[in-house]
Amino acid sequence: MAKLTLNAEKEVIAKAKQLAEERGISVSAMFSQFIEMLAARHSRRRGLAPITRRLRGVARVLPDRSDRELFEEAVMARVRR
């Protein structure tokens, strides 16, 4: 395994150590997980159209509604106009 040295503010280092301890892992392992998560998210977004990437997160969807229900409501609202 390669070694990497990072510089950060003391407060950030303290937070990182606390978070890692709460998770029962090392700061290095937590950093690796974080980078893997960012890389996975980035590769998922790369396949999206530019407008979709820009609009991600604009609307909030309640977890008790299915995509189908939301789609049907949108269609019905458009028909009612």
Residue pairs with C-beta under 8 A, 6 or more apart in sequence:
6 31
8 16
16 27
16 30
16 31
17 27
19 30
20 26
20 27
20 29
20 30
23 30
25 33
45 53
45 56
48 56
61 70
